[in-house]
Amino acid sequence: MNYYNKLIDLTFISDADSFTIKTPRYGRKPNISISGNFTTKTFISNFEIHVTNLFTNKILSDYHHVMVRAGYEDSMSSAFMGEVTNIYTATPGPDKETVIMCMQANLSDWVSEVIDLKLDVGTSLTEIIRQVSAKLGYQEAYIDPKLKDKTLSVTMQANGSVRDIVDEIKKIFTGVNVTIDSNRLYVFPEKDSTQQRIHKLPFLIQAPQFSGGIVDIVAPWNPQVKPGDYVEFPINNIYSITGVMDATVKTNRASVKTIDFNFSTTNSNEMNIQGMCL
């Protein structure tokens, strides 16, 4: 992966049409940056887009969704889809900076859509998630094969927003995570997921910091890494949270819990992963 030629393409989508702002693959680049935080919790993840000198004949407030494709030369990724929650000018011209604030899901559906569930003992987790996905109009959910046999041991009666329902599911099925990636739900166990999407991080910005079973990793951003995935990283120098060398740590693999990232076509490139050591 070439970490030098950084690219961000933005596609703004309305009910009537769409248009794309594309980073030139070669030559002088526009200054576009994205930053955000993704977690395995049921709260919808948010991210921001900053564009310098964005001039268009379109009325941006008419475009309620944006698709971000980001990455590097020869390794672009369909990173995420967001619902636009606010657009404003952070600094005026001549170098105007436009800020586009987004949520990585349909916020109104997640918070306002009401679901009424009355399920008997023995109803499968697969069926519960299917009903939630159908109510949201999402793609068919991904459910880890290890969870296919999980069923309700008690009756479940719940009425509330999708967020409330997902919280209730996580209370009943302990050790299960539910995340959103664009318009699809992903359901997997907190440990030993069958999915095991493993990403190798060949370069680190600083040595990994260990504290108990938790590790903090700072590396160039890889847009393919999502909460629930696994990462492998070099451990030539291992430090505890106190900054002291810790020779007892042997692991170099972790499951991703949270990701904070800042990625720009012209300067910053960093993600901070908090993971659980395996």
C-alpha angles and dihedrals in degrees: 000000000000106000094187105065099064118188136189124181120187124198115191114204130198132170089265108036147336139228134195134221107204129195110231110246091221136022128027114354132212116243106254123157136177129194135173152129128255124189141172090242122105093249111108113254119239134207139178132221121204120193124182117215096001108176121169138155088230124096101238094202088067091064112079101175134047129192116208121205111183141160140086139311109297092005109070116159134203088236105178150321120236140191111231110236100171141002123193143153110253096186128014127237154317083056096021116188117209118199121203115191117201144178119218095235138024099295096194092054093045096049104026106031108100121214125193114201126184108172132170130227109280096035108141125240086234091061093047092052090045090057093048092048091048092051090053094044090238129152117269107292124247110237119185110244089235088067098048093098097048113117138172114276090190134032114272122215114171135157123181147076121330089254090055092048093050090049089052091050090053091051093052096041101045117201093029124121125203119195137170126230108183103302101345133086119223119201120189140147118266089237134034098010114190090217092066099172099189121199122190116220104201094178131045127192091212137003115281115263117221127200115171106306094340126093130191114209126188115194142141108291118268108192091201092066111097134174108278093034125110127242131199118205139176116263103190088132117031123189132184121225088268091060093249120132110258113200094178095074110096103166124102097175129079139172111240116243103165136008126198112185142178117187130171136176091227111029132350124063117166143126127189113207124193109198143171114244116240 
